[in-house]
Structure formats: C-alpha cells, structure tokens
C-alpha cells in the first residue's frame, strides 16, 4: 500500500484512474478507483472535503480491492479515534 500527498493524489487521479464506486464509512467517503492495469486505488475524503483531508491508498494486486478498502477503514478509524499511523 502506497500513501500519497494531496497534490500527487489530484494529479494521479486526473491522469490515470477511473471511478468505479464509492462507500460511506463513519462520515468519510471512500472512493474506489480502477487504475486501468492490475491494481486498485481508494481515495479517502474527510467529512469536510474543503478541509483538505484527502488520502489515497493504492495497490498493484488485481484481487486486492477488499484488503485496500479494509485498510482505508482502518485509516478512518485512526483519524477519528486519535491514533497515529504505525511506523
């Protein structure tokens, strides 16, 4: 899973990804994107999109979408519960 900064997220989404679905989780929007190759991306939008709380997760596993959505939900949980990212 790769973490990307906001400006990089915006450029990457415009250039290469196709939106294929969206989920709501704890007030956050999880946007599912097909990368056009063998992988997926999930863009996480905070409750207030204008606040700039946007994160993108991606992988290169053709069958890795469920794992990516699960990781996106863990990220939202950490945001809301006050935990920090591991590492």
PDB file of N, CA, C and O in Angstrom, chain B, residues numbered from 101:
ATOM      1  N   UNK B 101       0.851  -1.164   0.000  1.00  0.00           N
ATOM      2  CA  UNK B 101       0.000   0.000   0.000  1.00  0.00           C
ATOM      3  C   UNK B 101       0.898   1.230   0.000  1.00  0.00           C
ATOM      4  O   UNK B 101       1.868   1.308   0.753  1.00  0.00           O
ATOM      5  N   UNK B 102       0.562   2.175  -0.847  1.00  0.00           N
ATOM      6  CA  UNK B 102       1.361   3.383  -1.010  1.00  0.00           C
ATOM      7  C   UNK B 102       0.541   4.571  -0.539  1.00  0.00           C
ATOM      8  O   UNK B 102      -0.628   4.696  -0.905  1.00  0.00           O
ATOM      9  N   UNK B 103       1.135   5.449   0.270  1.00  0.00           N
ATOM     10  CA  UNK B 103       0.478   6.669   0.730  1.00  0.00           C
ATOM     11  C   UNK B 103       0.983   7.830  -0.122  1.00  0.00           C
ATOM     12  O   UNK B 103       2.181   7.931  -0.389  1.00  0.00           O
ATOM     13  N   UNK B 104       0.072   8.705  -0.550  1.00  0.00           N
ATOM     14  CA  UNK B 104       0.447   9.800  -1.428  1.00  0.00           C
ATOM     15  C   UNK B 104      -0.034  11.137  -0.854  1.00  0.00           C
ATOM     16  O   UNK B 104      -1.053  11.198  -0.166  1.00  0.00           O
ATOM     17  N   UNK B 105       0.724  12.220  -1.152  1.00  0.00           N
ATOM     18  CA  UNK B 105       0.324  13.554  -0.706  1.00  0.00           C
ATOM     19  C   UNK B 105      -0.804  14.099  -1.576  1.00  0.00           C
ATOM     20  O   UNK B 105      -1.043  13.598  -2.675  1.00  0.00           O
ATOM     21  N   UNK B 106      -1.488  15.115  -1.091  1.00  0.00           N
ATOM     22  CA  UNK B 106      -2.677  15.655  -1.754  1.00  0.00           C
ATOM     23  C   UNK B 106      -2.432  16.071  -3.210  1.00  0.00           C
ATOM     24  O   UNK B 106      -3.202  15.678  -4.087  1.00  0.00           O
ATOM     25  N   UNK B 107      -1.395  16.845  -3.488  1.00  0.00           N
ATOM     26  CA  UNK B 107      -1.143  17.308  -4.854  1.00  0.00           C
ATOM     27  C   UNK B 107      -0.881  16.130  -5.783  1.00  0.00           C
ATOM     28  O   UNK B 107      -1.346  16.111  -6.923  1.00  0.00           O
ATOM     29  N   UNK B 108      -0.143  15.162  -5.295  1.00  0.00           N
ATOM     30  CA  UNK B 108       0.147  13.967  -6.084  1.00  0.00           C
ATOM     31  C   UNK B 108      -1.129  13.178  -6.319  1.00  0.00           C
ATOM     32  O   UNK B 108      -1.330  12.627  -7.401  1.00  0.00           O
ATOM     33  N   UNK B 109      -1.988  13.119  -5.316  1.00  0.00           N
ATOM     34  CA  UNK B 109      -3.268  12.418  -5.440  1.00  0.00           C
ATOM     35  C   UNK B 109      -4.087  13.032  -6.560  1.00  0.00           C
ATOM     36  O   UNK B 109      -4.603  12.315  -7.417  1.00  0.00           O
ATOM     37  N   UNK B 110      -4.210  14.335  -6.563  1.00  0.00           N
ATOM     38  CA  UNK B 110      -5.032  15.004  -7.561  1.00  0.00           C
ATOM     39  C   UNK B 110      -4.509  14.761  -8.970  1.00  0.00           C
ATOM     40  O   UNK B 110      -5.287  14.463  -9.876  1.00  0.00           O
ATOM     41  N   UNK B 111      -3.207  14.885  -9.162  1.00  0.00           N
ATOM     42  CA  UNK B 111      -2.615  14.645 -10.472  1.00  0.00           C
ATOM     43  C   UNK B 111      -2.829  13.210 -10.926  1.00  0.00           C
ATOM     44  O   UNK B 111      -3.229  12.963 -12.064  1.00  0.00           O
ATOM     45  N   UNK B 112      -2.561  12.266 -10.032  1.00  0.00           N
ATOM     46  CA  UNK B 112      -2.687  10.844 -10.367  1.00  0.00           C
ATOM     47  C   UNK B 112      -4.125  10.497 -10.731  1.00  0.00           C
ATOM     48  O   UNK B 112      -4.362   9.748 -11.679  1.00  0.00           O
ATOM     49  N   UNK B 113      -5.081  11.033  -9.988  1.00  0.00           N
ATOM     50  CA  UNK B 113      -6.485  10.719 -10.254  1.00  0.00           C
ATOM     51  C   UNK B 113      -6.926  11.259 -11.599  1.00  0.00           C
ATOM     52  O   UNK B 113      -7.672  10.599 -12.321  1.00  0.00           O
ATOM     53  N   UNK B 114      -6.483  12.421 -11.932  1.00  0.00           N
ATOM     54  CA  UNK B 114      -6.887  13.002 -13.207  1.00  0.00           C
ATOM     55  C   UNK B 114      -6.269  12.251 -14.381  1.00  0.00           C
ATOM     56  O   UNK B 114      -6.896  12.122 -15.432  1.00  0.00           O
ATOM     57  N   UNK B 115      -5.073  11.767 -14.214  1.00  0.00           N
ATOM     58  CA  UNK B 115      -4.347  11.170 -15.319  1.00  0.00           C
ATOM     59  C   UNK B 115      -4.680   9.708 -15.561  1.00  0.00           C
ATOM     60  O   UNK B 115      -4.662   9.264 -16.709  1.00  0.00           O
ATOM     61  N   UNK B 116      -4.985   8.944 -14.514  1.00  0.00           N
ATOM     62  CA  UNK B 116      -4.937   7.512 -14.714  1.00  0.00           C
ATOM     63  C   UNK B 116      -6.086   6.702 -14.145  1.00  0.00           C
ATOM     64  O   UNK B 116      -6.309   5.578 -14.596  1.00  0.00           O
ATOM     65  N   UNK B 117      -6.801   7.206 -13.204  1.00  0.00           N
ATOM     66  CA  UNK B 117      -7.803   6.392 -12.515  1.00  0.00           C
ATOM     67  C   UNK B 117      -9.220   6.625 -13.022  1.00  0.00           C
ATOM     68  O   UNK B 117      -9.571   7.724 -13.451  1.00  0.00           O
ATOM     69  N   UNK B 118     -10.025   5.569 -12.965  1.00  0.00           N
ATOM     70  CA  UNK B 118     -11.436   5.636 -13.339  1.00  0.00           C
ATOM     71  C   UNK B 118     -12.265   5.253 -12.112  1.00  0.00           C
ATOM     72  O   UNK B 118     -12.053   4.197 -11.516  1.00  0.00           O
ATOM     73  N   UNK B 119     -13.199   6.108 -11.745  1.00  0.00           N
ATOM     74  CA  UNK B 119     -14.041   5.855 -10.573  1.00  0.00           C
ATOM     75  C   UNK B 119     -15.010   4.716 -10.863  1.00  0.00           C
ATOM     76  O   UNK B 119     -15.724   4.736 -11.866  1.00  0.00           O
ATOM     77  N   UNK B 120     -15.029   3.725  -9.976  1.00  0.00           N
ATOM     78  CA  UNK B 120     -15.908   2.566 -10.170  1.00  0.00           C
ATOM     79  C   UNK B 120     -16.882   2.357  -9.012  1.00  0.00           C
ATOM     80  O   UNK B 120     -17.743   1.480  -9.083  1.00  0.00           O
ATOM     81  N   UNK B 121     -16.758   3.145  -7.955  1.00  0.00           N
ATOM     82  CA  UNK B 121     -17.680   3.001  -6.836  1.00  0.00           C
ATOM     83  C   UNK B 121     -17.307   3.915  -5.686  1.00  0.00           C
ATOM     84  O   UNK B 121     -16.257   4.558  -5.684  1.00  0.00           O
ATOM     85  N   UNK B 122     -18.203   3.953  -4.706  1.00  0.00           N
ATOM     86  CA  UNK B 122     -17.953   4.770  -3.518  1.00  0.00           C
ATOM     87  C   UNK B 122     -18.687   4.156  -2.337  1.00  0.00           C
ATOM     88  O   UNK B 122     -19.732   3.525  -2.495  1.00  0.00           O
ATOM     89  N   UNK B 123     -18.126   4.350  -1.159  1.00  0.00           N
ATOM     90  CA  UNK B 123     -18.707   3.865   0.087  1.00  0.00           C
ATOM     91  C   UNK B 123     -18.667   5.009   1.093  1.00  0.00           C
ATOM     92  O   UNK B 123     -17.833   5.908   0.985  1.00  0.00           O
ATOM     93  N   UNK B 124     -19.555   4.975   2.055  1.00  0.00           N
ATOM     94  CA  UNK B 124     -19.510   5.891   3.190  1.00  0.00           C
ATOM     95  C   UNK B 124     -19.091   5.089   4.408  1.00  0.00           C
ATOM     96  O   UNK B 124     -19.590   3.987   4.633  1.00  0.00           O
ATOM     97  N   UNK B 125     -18.172   5.641   5.196  1.00  0.00           N
ATOM     98  CA  UNK B 125     -17.741   4.962   6.409  1.00  0.00           C
ATOM     99  C   UNK B 125     -17.435   6.013   7.471  1.00  0.00           C
ATOM    100  O   UNK B 125     -16.507   6.807   7.320  1.00  0.00           O
ATOM    101  N   UNK B 126     -18.208   6.012   8.524  1.00  0.00           N
ATOM    102  CA  UNK B 126     -18.004   6.915   9.653  1.00  0.00           C
ATOM    103  C   UNK B 126     -17.862   8.372   9.220  1.00  0.00           C
ATOM    104  O   UNK B 126     -17.000   9.097   9.718  1.00  0.00           O
ATOM    105  N   UNK B 127     -18.711   8.787   8.295  1.00  0.00           N
ATOM    106  CA  UNK B 127     -18.706  10.170   7.837  1.00  0.00           C
ATOM    107  C   UNK B 127     -17.666  10.484   6.766  1.00  0.00           C
ATOM    108  O   UNK B 127     -17.571  11.628   6.321  1.00  0.00           O
ATOM    109  N   UNK B 128     -16.894   9.504   6.351  1.00  0.00           N
ATOM    110  CA  UNK B 128     -15.880   9.692   5.318  1.00  0.00           C
ATOM    111  C   UNK B 128     -16.330   9.003   4.036  1.00  0.00           C
ATOM    112  O   UNK B 128     -17.007   7.976   4.072  1.00  0.00           O
ATOM    113  N   UNK B 129     -15.952   9.571   2.930  1.00  0.00           N
ATOM    114  CA  UNK B 129     -16.264   8.976   1.627  1.00  0.00           C
ATOM    115  C   UNK B 129     -15.040   8.186   1.161  1.00  0.00           C
ATOM    116  O   UNK B 129     -13.926   8.709   1.127  1.00  0.00           O
ATOM    117  N   UNK B 130     -15.260   6.939   0.809  1.00  0.00           N
ATOM    118  CA  UNK B 130     -14.207   6.089   0.263  1.00  0.00           C
ATOM    119  C   UNK B 130     -14.511   5.892  -1.217  1.00  0.00           C
ATOM    120  O   UNK B 130     -15.462   5.199  -1.575  1.00  0.00           O
ATOM    121  N   UNK B 131     -13.713   6.494  -2.058  1.00  0.00           N
ATOM    122  CA  UNK B 131     -13.939   6.445  -3.499  1.00  0.00           C
ATOM    123  C   UNK B 131     -13.053   5.346  -4.098  1.00  0.00           C
ATOM    124  O   UNK B 131     -11.830   5.393  -3.972  1.00  0.00           O
ATOM    125  N   UNK B 132     -13.671   4.370  -4.743  1.00  0.00           N
ATOM    126  CA  UNK B 132     -12.951   3.233  -5.318  1.00  0.00           C
ATOM    127  C   UNK B 132     -12.601   3.563  -6.765  1.00  0.00           C
ATOM    128  O   UNK B 132     -13.458   3.960  -7.554  1.00  0.00           O
ATOM    129  N   UNK B 133     -11.319   3.389  -7.096  1.00  0.00           N
ATOM    130  CA  UNK B 133     -10.818   3.735  -8.417  1.00  0.00           C
ATOM    131  C   UNK B 133     -10.099   2.546  -9.050  1.00  0.00           C
ATOM    132  O   UNK B 133      -9.359   1.828  -8.378  1.00  0.00           O
ATOM    133  N   UNK B 134     -10.319   2.350 -10.326  1.00  0.00           N
ATOM    134  CA  UNK B 134      -9.612   1.333 -11.110  1.00  0.00           C
ATOM    135  C   UNK B 134      -8.418   2.027 -11.753  1.00  0.00           C
ATOM    136  O   UNK B 134      -8.576   3.073 -12.383  1.00  0.00           O
ATOM    137  N   UNK B 135      -7.235   1.459 -11.601  1.00  0.00           N
ATOM    138  CA  UNK B 135      -6.053   2.127 -12.152  1.00  0.00           C
ATOM    139  C   UNK B 135      -5.805   1.794 -13.622  1.00  0.00           C
ATOM    140  O   UNK B 135      -4.829   2.267 -14.204  1.00  0.00           O
ATOM    141  N   UNK B 136      -6.670   0.993 -14.221  1.00  0.00           N
ATOM    142  CA  UNK B 136      -6.524   0.678 -15.632  1.00  0.00           C
ATOM    143  C   UNK B 136      -5.522  -0.422 -15.913  1.00  0.00           C
ATOM    144  O   UNK B 136      -5.309  -0.792 -17.067  1.00  0.00           O
ATOM    145  N   UNK B 137      -4.916  -0.937 -14.881  1.00  0.00           N
ATOM    146  CA  UNK B 137      -3.947  -2.032 -15.027  1.00  0.00           C
ATOM    147  C   UNK B 137      -4.314  -3.097 -13.999  1.00  0.00           C
ATOM    148  O   UNK B 137      -5.492  -3.389 -13.792  1.00  0.00           O
ATOM    149  N   UNK B 138      -3.333  -3.658 -13.377  1.00  0.00           N
ATOM    150  CA  UNK B 138      -3.569  -4.720 -12.397  1.00  0.00           C
ATOM    151  C   UNK B 138      -3.530  -4.158 -10.988  1.00  0.00           C
ATOM    152  O   UNK B 138      -2.632  -4.493 -10.215  1.00  0.00           O
ATOM    153  N   UNK B 139      -4.485  -3.314 -10.640  1.00  0.00           N
ATOM    154  CA  UNK B 139      -4.481  -2.757  -9.300  1.00  0.00           C
ATOM    155  C   UNK B 139      -5.666  -1.850  -9.051  1.00  0.00           C
ATOM    156  O   UNK B 139      -6.501  -1.623  -9.926  1.00  0.00           O
ATOM    157  N   UNK B 140      -5.718  -1.336  -7.826  1.00  0.00           N
ATOM    158  CA  UNK B 140      -6.833  -0.516  -7.361  1.00  0.00           C
ATOM    159  C   UNK B 140      -6.309   0.662  -6.569  1.00  0.00           C
ATOM    160  O   UNK B 140      -5.158   0.681  -6.132  1.00  0.00           O
ATOM    161  N   UNK B 141      -7.179   1.647  -6.395  1.00  0.00           N
ATOM    162  CA  UNK B 141      -6.898   2.770  -5.512  1.00  0.00           C
ATOM    163  C   UNK B 141      -8.177   3.096  -4.751  1.00  0.00           C
ATOM    164  O   UNK B 141      -9.283   2.914  -5.260  1.00  0.00           O
ATOM    165  N   UNK B 142      -8.009   3.577  -3.531  1.00  0.00           N
ATOM    166  CA  UNK B 142      -9.137   4.071  -2.743  1.00  0.00           C
ATOM    167  C   UNK B 142      -8.742   5.456  -2.241  1.00  0.00           C
ATOM    168  O   UNK B 142      -7.722   5.626  -1.572  1.00  0.00           O
ATOM    169  N   UNK B 143      -9.565   6.433  -2.576  1.00  0.00           N
ATOM    170  CA  UNK B 143      -9.327   7.799  -2.118  1.00  0.00           C
ATOM    171  C   UNK B 143     -10.252   8.038  -0.935  1.00  0.00           C
ATOM    172  O   UNK B 143     -11.456   7.796  -1.019  1.00  0.00           O
ATOM    173  N   UNK B 144      -9.685   8.514   0.166  1.00  0.00           N
ATOM    174  CA  UNK B 144     -10.428   8.777   1.394  1.00  0.00           C
ATOM    175  C   UNK B 144     -10.635  10.281   1.512  1.00  0.00           C
ATOM    176  O   UNK B 144      -9.678  11.054   1.554  1.00  0.00           O
ATOM    177  N   UNK B 145     -11.904  10.683   1.565  1.00  0.00           N
ATOM    178  CA  UNK B 145     -12.265  12.085   1.757  1.00  0.00           C
ATOM    179  C   UNK B 145     -12.790  12.263   3.170  1.00  0.00           C
ATOM    180  O   UNK B 145     -13.626  11.481   3.625  1.00  0.00           O
ATOM    181  N   UNK B 146     -12.312  13.275   3.862  1.00  0.00           N
ATOM    182  CA  UNK B 146     -12.804  13.577   5.197  1.00  0.00           C
ATOM    183  C   UNK B 146     -14.226  14.117   5.149  1.00  0.00           C
ATOM    184  O   UNK B 146     -14.768  14.363   4.071  1.00  0.00           O
ATOM    185  N   UNK B 147     -14.828  14.301   6.319  1.00  0.00           N
ATOM    186  CA  UNK B 147     -16.205  14.800   6.382  1.00  0.00           C
ATOM    187  C   UNK B 147     -16.386  16.150   5.690  1.00  0.00           C
ATOM    188  O   UNK B 147     -17.461  16.425   5.156  1.00  0.00           O
ATOM    189  N   UNK B 148     -15.360  16.989   5.690  1.00  0.00           N
ATOM    190  CA  UNK B 148     -15.408  18.292   5.025  1.00  0.00           C
ATOM    191  C   UNK B 148     -14.357  18.309   3.921  1.00  0.00           C
ATOM    192  O   UNK B 148     -13.189  18.575   4.204  1.00  0.00           O
ATOM    193  N   UNK B 149     -14.735  18.031   2.659  1.00  0.00           N
ATOM    194  CA  UNK B 149     -13.763  17.978   1.568  1.00  0.00           C
ATOM    195  C   UNK B 149     -12.950  19.259   1.410  1.00  0.00           C
ATOM    196  O   UNK B 149     -11.810  19.214   0.947  1.00  0.00           O
ATOM    197  N   UNK B 150     -13.521  20.392   1.786  1.00  0.00           N
ATOM    198  CA  UNK B 150     -12.811  21.666   1.666  1.00  0.00           C
ATOM    199  C   UNK B 150     -11.640  21.760   2.646  1.00  0.00           C
ATOM    200  O   UNK B 150     -10.738  22.575   2.451  1.00  0.00           O
ATOM    201  N   UNK B 151     -11.645  20.942   3.691  1.00  0.00           N
ATOM    202  CA  UNK B 151     -10.574  20.986   4.695  1.00  0.00           C
ATOM    203  C   UNK B 151      -9.280  20.341   4.204  1.00  0.00           C
ATOM    204  O   UNK B 151      -8.234  20.489   4.835  1.00  0.00           O
ATOM    205  N   UNK B 152      -9.347  19.635   3.093  1.00  0.00           N
ATOM    206  CA  UNK B 152      -8.131  19.047   2.540  1.00  0.00           C
ATOM    207  C   UNK B 152      -7.707  17.746   3.174  1.00  0.00           C
ATOM    208  O   UNK B 152      -6.561  17.329   3.004  1.00  0.00           O
ATOM    209  N   UNK B 153      -8.596  17.086   3.901  1.00  0.00           N
ATOM    210  CA  UNK B 153      -8.264  15.787   4.489  1.00  0.00           C
ATOM    211  C   UNK B 153      -8.498  14.710   3.445  1.00  0.00           C
ATOM    212  O   UNK B 153      -9.535  14.046   3.445  1.00  0.00           O
ATOM    213  N   UNK B 154      -7.535  14.542   2.561  1.00  0.00           N
ATOM    214  CA  UNK B 154      -7.663  13.576   1.478  1.00  0.00           C
ATOM    215  C   UNK B 154      -6.436  12.668   1.493  1.00  0.00           C
ATOM    216  O   UNK B 154      -5.303  13.138   1.592  1.00  0.00           O
ATOM    217  N   UNK B 155      -6.674  11.390   1.397  1.00  0.00           N
ATOM    218  CA  UNK B 155      -5.595  10.410   1.360  1.00  0.00           C
ATOM    219  C   UNK B 155      -5.913   9.415   0.260  1.00  0.00           C
ATOM    220  O   UNK B 155      -7.077   9.110   0.002  1.00  0.00           O
ATOM    221  N   UNK B 156      -4.879   8.913  -0.383  1.00  0.00           N
ATOM    222  CA  UNK B 156      -5.093   7.894  -1.398  1.00  0.00           C
ATOM    223  C   UNK B 156      -4.245   6.679  -1.073  1.00  0.00           C
ATOM    224  O   UNK B 156      -3.051   6.790  -0.796  1.00  0.00           O
ATOM    225  N   UNK B 157      -4.877   5.527  -1.111  1.00  0.00           N
ATOM    226  CA  UNK B 157      -4.186   4.254  -0.939  1.00  0.00           C
ATOM    227  C   UNK B 157      -4.261   3.523  -2.271  1.00  0.00           C
ATOM    228  O   UNK B 157      -5.258   3.635  -2.983  1.00  0.00           O
ATOM    229  N   UNK B 158      -3.233   2.785  -2.609  1.00  0.00           N
ATOM    230  CA  UNK B 158      -3.292   2.009  -3.843  1.00  0.00           C
ATOM    231  C   UNK B 158      -2.475   0.744  -3.716  1.00  0.00           C
ATOM    232  O   UNK B 158      -1.584   0.640  -2.873  1.00  0.00           O
ATOM    233  N   UNK B 159      -2.794  -0.218  -4.567  1.00  0.00           N
ATOM    234  CA  UNK B 159      -2.014  -1.439  -4.625  1.00  0.00           C
ATOM    235  C   UNK B 159      -1.964  -1.935  -6.058  1.00  0.00           C
ATOM    236  O   UNK B 159      -2.674  -1.427  -6.926  1.00  0.00           O
ATOM    237  N   UNK B 160      -1.140  -2.909  -6.294  1.00  0.00           N
ATOM    238  CA  UNK B 160      -0.977  -3.477  -7.638  1.00  0.00           C
ATOM    239  C   UNK B 160      -1.515  -4.896  -7.700  1.00  0.00           C
ATOM    240  O   UNK B 160      -1.137  -5.661  -8.587  1.00  0.00           O
ATOM    241  N   UNK B 161      -2.387  -5.255  -6.778  1.00  0.00           N
ATOM    242  CA  UNK B 161      -2.929  -6.612  -6.707  1.00  0.00           C
ATOM    243  C   UNK B 161      -4.299  -6.652  -7.375  1.00  0.00           C
ATOM    244  O   UNK B 161      -5.220  -5.981  -6.909  1.00  0.00           O
ATOM    245  N   UNK B 162      -4.463  -7.423  -8.459  1.00  0.00           N
ATOM    246  CA  UNK B 162      -5.752  -7.464  -9.150  1.00  0.00           C
ATOM    247  C   UNK B 162      -6.913  -7.872  -8.247  1.00  0.00           C
ATOM    248  O   UNK B 162      -8.039  -7.418  -8.447  1.00  0.00           O
ATOM    249  N   UNK B 163      -6.653  -8.714  -7.268  1.00  0.00           N
ATOM    250  CA  UNK B 163      -7.713  -9.157  -6.357  1.00  0.00           C
ATOM    251  C   UNK B 163      -7.571  -8.512  -4.978  1.00  0.00           C
ATOM    252  O   UNK B 163      -8.056  -9.053  -3.984  1.00  0.00           O
ATOM    253  N   UNK B 164      -6.911  -7.363  -4.921  1.00  0.00           N
ATOM    254  CA  UNK B 164      -6.616  -6.736  -3.647  1.00  0.00           C
ATOM    255  C   UNK B 164      -7.570  -5.641  -3.203  1.00  0.00           C
ATOM    256  O   UNK B 164      -7.270  -4.915  -2.255  1.00  0.00           O
ATOM    257  N   UNK B 165      -8.710  -5.506  -3.865  1.00  0.00           N
ATOM    258  CA  UNK B 165      -9.619  -4.415  -3.523  1.00  0.00           C
ATOM    259  C   UNK B 165     -10.171  -4.529  -2.110  1.00  0.00           C
ATOM    260  O   UNK B 165     -10.230  -3.528  -1.395  1.00  0.00           O
ATOM    261  N   UNK B 166     -10.573  -5.713  -1.694  1.00  0.00           N
ATOM    262  CA  UNK B 166     -11.148  -5.847  -0.345  1.00  0.00           C
ATOM    263  C   UNK B 166     -10.127  -5.486   0.729  1.00  0.00           C
ATOM    264  O   UNK B 166     -10.480  -4.865   1.731  1.00  0.00           O
ATOM    265  N   UNK B 167      -8.871  -5.866   0.532  1.00  0.00           N
ATOM    266  CA  UNK B 167      -7.824  -5.514   1.500  1.00  0.00           C
ATOM    267  C   UNK B 167      -7.592  -4.001   1.518  1.00  0.00           C
ATOM    268  O   UNK B 167      -7.335  -3.423   2.575  1.00  0.00           O
ATOM    269  N   UNK B 168      -7.681  -3.373   0.368  1.00  0.00           N
ATOM    270  CA  UNK B 168      -7.474  -1.932   0.285  1.00  0.00           C
ATOM    271  C   UNK B 168      -8.610  -1.169   0.971  1.00  0.00           C
ATOM    272  O   UNK B 168      -8.366  -0.182   1.666  1.00  0.00           O
ATOM    273  N   UNK B 169      -9.838  -1.621   0.776  1.00  0.00           N
ATOM    274  CA  UNK B 169     -10.975  -0.989   1.456  1.00  0.00           C
ATOM    275  C   UNK B 169     -10.865  -1.182   2.962  1.00  0.00           C
ATOM    276  O   UNK B 169     -11.162  -0.261   3.724  1.00  0.00           O
ATOM    277  N   UNK B 170     -10.443  -2.358   3.402  1.00  0.00           N
ATOM    278  CA  UNK B 170     -10.258  -2.607   4.839  1.00  0.00           C
ATOM    279  C   UNK B 170      -9.198  -1.668   5.414  1.00  0.00           C
ATOM    280  O   UNK B 170      -9.374  -1.147   6.515  1.00  0.00           O
ATOM    281  N   UNK B 171      -8.106  -1.446   4.689  1.00  0.00           N
ATOM    282  CA  UNK B 171      -7.066  -0.530   5.153  1.00  0.00           C
ATOM    283  C   UNK B 171      -7.593   0.903   5.188  1.00  0.00           C
ATOM    284  O   UNK B 171      -7.263   1.656   6.103  1.00  0.00           O
ATOM    285  N   UNK B 172      -8.399   1.285   4.216  1.00  0.00           N
ATOM    286  CA  UNK B 172      -8.984   2.630   4.217  1.00  0.00           C
ATOM    287  C   UNK B 172      -9.859   2.829   5.454  1.00  0.00           C
ATOM    288  O   UNK B 172      -9.830   3.892   6.074  1.00  0.00           O
ATOM    289  N   UNK B 173     -10.627   1.816   5.808  1.00  0.00           N
ATOM    290  CA  UNK B 173     -11.464   1.905   7.016  1.00  0.00           C
ATOM    291  C   UNK B 173     -10.610   2.009   8.269  1.00  0.00           C
ATOM    292  O   UNK B 173     -10.959   2.741   9.195  1.00  0.00           O
ATOM    293  N   UNK B 174      -9.488   1.280   8.311  1.00  0.00           N
ATOM    294  CA  UNK B 174      -8.577   1.395   9.471  1.00  0.00           C
ATOM    295  C   UNK B 174      -8.005   2.805   9.566  1.00  0.00           C
ATOM    296  O   UNK B 174      -7.844   3.338  10.664  1.00  0.00           O
ATOM    297  N   UNK B 175      -7.696   3.414   8.414  1.00  0.00           N
ATOM    298  CA  UNK B 175      -7.186   4.796   8.413  1.00  0.00           C
ATOM    299  C   UNK B 175      -8.225   5.762   8.972  1.00  0.00           C
ATOM    300  O   UNK B 175      -7.891   6.648   9.759  1.00  0.00           O
ATOM    301  N   UNK B 176      -9.477   5.596   8.571  1.00  0.00           N
ATOM    302  CA  UNK B 176     -10.555   6.445   9.091  1.00  0.00           C
ATOM    303  C   UNK B 176     -10.684   6.236  10.591  1.00  0.00           C
ATOM    304  O   UNK B 176     -10.812   7.204  11.341  1.00  0.00           O
ATOM    305  N   UNK B 177     -10.653   4.997  11.036  1.00  0.00           N
ATOM    306  CA  UNK B 177     -10.738   4.707  12.472  1.00  0.00           C
ATOM    307  C   UNK B 177      -9.614   5.405  13.226  1.00  0.00           C
ATOM    308  O   UNK B 177      -9.850   5.982  14.288  1.00  0.00           O
ATOM    309  N   UNK B 178      -8.392   5.361  12.694  1.00  0.00           N
ATOM    310  CA  UNK B 178      -7.265   6.031  13.360  1.00  0.00           C
ATOM    311  C   UNK B 178      -7.472   7.532  13.409  1.00  0.00           C
ATOM    312  O   UNK B 178      -7.165   8.167  14.418  1.00  0.00           O
ATOM    313  N   UNK B 179      -7.988   8.108  12.334  1.00  0.00           N
ATOM    314  CA  UNK B 179      -8.256   9.554  12.323  1.00  0.00           C
ATOM    315  C   UNK B 179      -9.254   9.932  13.406  1.00  0.00           C
ATOM    316  O   UNK B 179      -9.038  10.881  14.160  1.00  0.00           O
ATOM    317  N   UNK B 180     -10.338   9.188  13.475  1.00  0.00           N
ATOM    318  CA  UNK B 180     -11.419   9.533  14.401  1.00  0.00           C
ATOM    319  C   UNK B 180     -11.118   9.164  15.835  1.00  0.00           C
ATOM    320  O   UNK B 180     -11.587   9.829  16.759  1.00  0.00           O
ATOM    321  N   UNK B 181     -10.345   8.120  16.034  1.00  0.00           N
ATOM    322  CA  UNK B 181     -10.033   7.659  17.393  1.00  0.00           C
ATOM    323  C   UNK B 181      -8.752   8.287  17.943  1.00  0.00           C
ATOM    324  O   UNK B 181      -8.366   8.009  19.078  1.00  0.00           O
ATOM    325  N   UNK B 182      -8.089   9.133  17.145  1.00  0.00           N
ATOM    326  CA  UNK B 182      -6.907   9.852  17.630  1.00  0.00           C
ATOM    327  C   UNK B 182      -5.621   9.069  17.591  1.00  0.00           C
ATOM    328  O   UNK B 182      -4.628   9.507  18.171  1.00  0.00           O
ATOM    329  N   UNK B 183      -5.596   7.936  16.936  1.00  0.00           N
ATOM    330  CA  UNK B 183      -4.365   7.158  16.832  1.00  0.00           C
ATOM    331  C   UNK B 183      -3.515   7.698  15.694  1.00  0.00           C
ATOM    332  O   UNK B 183      -4.008   8.412  14.821  1.00  0.00           O
ATOM    333  N   UNK B 184      -2.246   7.353  15.712  1.00  0.00           N
ATOM    334  CA  UNK B 184      -1.343   7.757  14.634  1.00  0.00           C
ATOM    335  C   UNK B 184      -1.040   6.546  13.766  1.00  0.00           C
ATOM    336  O   UNK B 184      -1.308   5.405  14.142  1.00  0.00           O
ATOM    337  N   UNK B 185      -0.481   6.819  12.608  1.00  0.00           N
ATOM    338  CA  UNK B 185      -0.084   5.735  11.707  1.00  0.00           C
ATOM    339  C   UNK B 185       1.086   4.954  12.303  1.00  0.00           C
ATOM    340  O   UNK B 185       1.939   5.540  12.969  1.00  0.00           O
ATOM    341  N   UNK B 186       1.138   3.649  12.076  1.00  0.00           N
ATOM    342  CA  UNK B 186       2.277   2.874  12.577  1.00  0.00           C
ATOM    343  C   UNK B 186       3.553   3.297  11.856  1.00  0.00           C
ATOM    344  O   UNK B 186       3.522   3.757  10.714  1.00  0.00           O
ATOM    345  N   UNK B 187       4.664   3.131  12.546  1.00  0.00           N
ATOM    346  CA  UNK B 187       5.937   3.381  11.883  1.00  0.00           C
ATOM    347  C   UNK B 187       6.634   4.491  12.506  1.00  0.00           C
ATOM    348  O   UNK B 187       7.731   4.849  12.079  1.00  0.00           O
TER     349      UNK B 187
END
